[in-house]
Amino acid sequence: MPSLRFVAVTACLALVAAAPIPRPERSVATVTLNNFSFNPSVIELRAGAPTTLSLRNVSGSGHSFSAPGLFASARLDPGSAALVRHGRVEVPARSEVNIEFAAAPGRYGFKCTHMFHALLGMTGTIIVR
């Protein structure tokens, strides 16, 4: 007959093995793209945390979200990586594009690369701590 100590240790190990591994909660950063503005224009993220960047274009024309430094240093979800081309995501008129990633610490600029949009105010900063 097994000893009481053996039974207790076995029971504890079974509980530990059955316990789910806690996963960090995914945060969502929503950015609204409008005629010549990003709202918010400053985005703060947690380094290494799973994040969804929700880009919502509410205007009648297309915009882009260009943040090559951020995307080059981040761990992008494979499905999201296909949406990022040369550090830029195109967001068609009246649509939403979601990018899932985990950001590296740093300070990154972003802008719309469509003609004159950045000059007219479509710029911002992402701070990852």
Steps between C-alpha positions, in 0.01 A plus 500: 500500500647841404608732774297807589789724390509337154124544458518867606789579262330317212175691562684835504684419177173403333344833599800697372501308170126557453512873578488715186803712426398863541528698179543876494178676409492647148471878500331693222624836374240661274614776265249694293626624164312802371564781256858595589500378861564196718306477824676448732828627362695362798462129579650331806556122501653243735817336372457133411125501572264353239338799330241558232546826311155582363529750214157649419477724196182708532572722200388463141856458371778251565778555752805310617657433837875500449716403801800314356704512821216355707416223256868408443562451872164340592400134501216503247226238489542309168160615371581859585846483346335452161324837541821693574699592189828690542389614847166630373137388524247627247156576643234549230219756537242418768670180610688347790827305502625317810866422557599259778851521642722534806707819496862548603581788737567832332356815351368475144359756262209429270342686210273474199710465187234623257596820322513801735308322780794506744564867419136573584523332841474123457791415729540356847713314753487156657669461839571144610613445861 
